[in-house]
Amino acid sequence: MKIFFVVPYHTGDPCVKYRSLWISRGLNPLGVKTKVQLLERTLPKELDDSNIVVFQRVTTEFFHKTPNGNNKSEIINQLFTRARKQGKIIGWDLDDYLGFPDGIEGYRDLADLNIKYIKKCDYFTATTQKFVDKVRQYNPNSFLIQNSIDMGLFGKKKTDFNNTNPVIGWTAGSNHGVDEDIFIKVAKLAEKDKLRASFQLVGKVVQKKNKPIFASLRNCKTVNPVKHDNLPKLLKTFDINFCPLTNVFINQISKSEVKYLEGAACGLPTVASRTGAFAATVKDGVTGILGSDPGELYLGIRKLVKNIELRRKMGEAAYNEVEAHHSNRVRAKQYLNFIKGLRK
């Protein structure tokens, strides 16, 4: 029986890169032939003869009729019809979690589309337990498969923690505008406390109201984003990995722990918001420090800034944890067992 993964994400999403990697690099050595295919404006002439085919770039826009009359939903319908004749279809997260009836107001149409997609799949997997719990009301065959990290790319850990002016870095800038408020509040507390440390936001300040505030902070600067393959090199210029996340519905249900995994795979200690997947994955006081508000997050950062040995020890623990439990190799074996269970 063939398995078809339908991945509704654009290819620039780092999560898709990780998943595609551990499906292809992880499952192929285990004897499961896989291939990643991009679903463009038309279907491929023939579905691949692999045991598993991953279709990327399948977004909810395919369920809409475009202004020129082209109904992209027909492409999805054809894909599902042809794939179902050969095997089972596994859905994989969504490209927009806002679309639930109890999510953000004004997304009722998107909610209908997302639910339609979830119901179409034979099985559905998601990367956070809260999201699995949510989609099970539409597809009872829904399961948790967490994100993983490519240790081949990230797995050379930082060893020098002797920086007397540590750098606190946040790599999700430009994508998480609502979380800028936390970043700026923590940086302001550090400046007021005259903490010897600097804050770097990878990307740009998104919210207009935050731009003059950010510019006034002498301990803050922005850093240009880099290609995914160069991210480990950038991360190793940091001393502390910062993951601020506002405790709202969208973050509780949808945001994965991938930013923690990236930092941990480089041997960095992480200070993260106590919400969503961070709260479920980061071992508070062991592999990182969790905080429920800017004040608690600042105290966590301050603690690491003032203790070089703690930074090194916590970064080492995070690296070992990710290598043992969140690597592509480990996740591929888990997914193989999951697939075998479907075939029984």
TATA-V709196 format. One record per residue. OMEGA is omega as a letter, one per 20 degrees, with the letter a starting at -180 (999 if undefined). NEAR is the number of other ideal C-beta (glycine too) atoms within 12 Angstrom. D_LAST is the distance of its C-alpha to the last C-alpha in whole Angstrom. Layout:
# TATA-V709196
OMEGA|NEAR|D_LAST, OMEGA|NEAR|D_LAST
This chain:
# TATA-V709196
r|20|11, r|29|13, r|40|13, r|41|17, r|46|18, a|43|21, a|41|24, r|41|27, r|35|29, a|21|32, r|25|32, a|16|35, a|27|33, r|32|32, r|40|29, r|34|28, a|33|29, a|40|28, r|41|24, r|36|25, a|32|26, r|42|23, a|45|21, a|30|23, a|26|24, a|32|22, r|36|19, r|23|21, r|17|22, r|25|18, r|15|18, a|30|16, a|19|19, r|34|20, r|27|23, r|29|25, r|31|27, r|23|29, a|35|29, a|17|33, r|16|35, r|14|33, r|26|30, a|21|30, r|9|30, r|13|27, a|30|24, a|27|23, r|15|21, r|25|19, a|29|16, r|45|17, r|39|20, r|42|21, r|43|24, r|31|27, r|29|30, a|40|28, a|34|31, r|33|31, r|25|34, r|34|32, a|32|32, r|22|36, a|15|39, a|15|41, a|8|45, r|9|45, r|9|43, a|15|40, a|18|37, r|28|34, r|23|32, r|20|32, r|29|30, a|32|27, r|19|27, r|22|27, a|36|25, a|33|22, a|17|23, a|25|22, a|36|19, r|22|17, a|15|18, a|22|16, a|26|13, a|28|13, r|39|16, r|40|16, a|44|19, r|40|21, r|44|24, r|42|27, r|31|30, a|27|32, a|35|32, a|26|35, r|35|34, a|32|33, a|20|35, r|17|36, a|26|36, a|21|39, r|13|42, a|11|42, a|23|39, a|17|38, r|18|37, r|28|35, r|28|33, a|19|32, a|30|31, r|37|29, r|28|27, r|26|27, a|37|25, a|39|23, a|23|22, a|30|21, r|39|18, r|27|15, r|33|14, r|39|17, r|39|18, a|39|22, r|40|24, a|36|25, r|26|24, r|27|27, r|40|26, r|31|22, a|20|24, a|32|26, r|37|23, r|21|21, r|17|24, r|28|23, a|28|20, r|16|18, a|22|15, a|31|17, r|32|16, r|26|19, a|37|19, r|36|23, r|43|25, a|43|26, r|46|29, a|39|30, r|34|32, r|20|33, a|28|35, a|40|36, r|26|36, a|18|39, r|27|41, a|36|44, a|16|46, r|19|50, a|28|50, a|13|54, a|22|55, r|16|57, a|18|57, r|39|53, r|35|51, a|46|49, r|43|46, a|48|44, a|41|42, r|37|41, a|36|44, a|21|45, a|24|41, a|33|42, a|24|45, a|26|45, r|40|44, a|37|48, r|28|49, a|42|48, a|47|48, r|37|52, r|30|53, r|42|52, r|39|54, r|26|57, r|29|56, r|37|56, r|23|59, a|17|61, a|19|60, r|12|62, r|28|58, a|19|59, r|35|55, a|31|54, r|43|52, r|32|50, a|42|48, a|34|46, a|26|47, r|22|50, a|31|51, a|23|49, a|22|51, a|12|55, a|14|56, a|29|55, r|19|56, r|12|60, a|20|58, a|31|56, a|16|59, a|15|61, a|28|59, a|17|61, a|30|58, r|33|55, r|23|54, r|26|52, a|27|50, r|16|49, r|22|45, r|19|44, a|14|41, a|27|38, r|15|38, a|18|42, r|33|40, r|32|40, r|19|44, a|30|45, a|42|43, r|29|45, r|26|48, r|42|47, r|42|48, r|51|46, a|53|43, a|53|43, r|51|41, a|48|42, r|43|40, a|29|42, r|27|40, a|22|39, a|25|36, a|29|35, r|35|35, a|29|34, a|32|31, a|37|30, a|40|32, a|41|30, a|44|31, a|43|32, r|45|35, a|47|35, r|50|33, r|46|35, a|49|38, a|48|36, r|43|35, r|40|39, a|38|40, r|48|41, a|50|42, r|53|41, a|52|42, r|49|40, a|44|40, a|29|39, r|34|37, a|36|33, r|36|31, a|42|34, a|28|34, a|26|31, a|38|31, r|38|34, a|25|35, a|26|39, a|20|42, r|21|39, r|37|38, r|44|40, r|41|42, r|35|41, a|36|44, r|23|44, a|22|47, r|30|49, r|19|51, r|25|48, r|44|47, r|35|50, r|23|51, r|40|48, a|49|49, r|28|52, a|26|51, r|40|49, a|35|52, a|22|55, a|21|53, a|22|52, r|15|50, r|27|48, a|40|47, a|26|46, a|21|44, r|37|42, r|41|41, r|25|40, r|28|38, r|46|36, a|38|36, r|23|34, a|30|32, r|43|31, a|30|30, a|19|28, a|27|26, a|40|26, r|33|27, a|38|25, a|28|23, a|26|22, r|36|20, r|34|19, r|23|17, a|28|16, r|37|15, r|28|13, r|19|11, a|29|10, r|33|9, r|18|7, r|15|5, a|24|6, a|17|4, 999|8|0
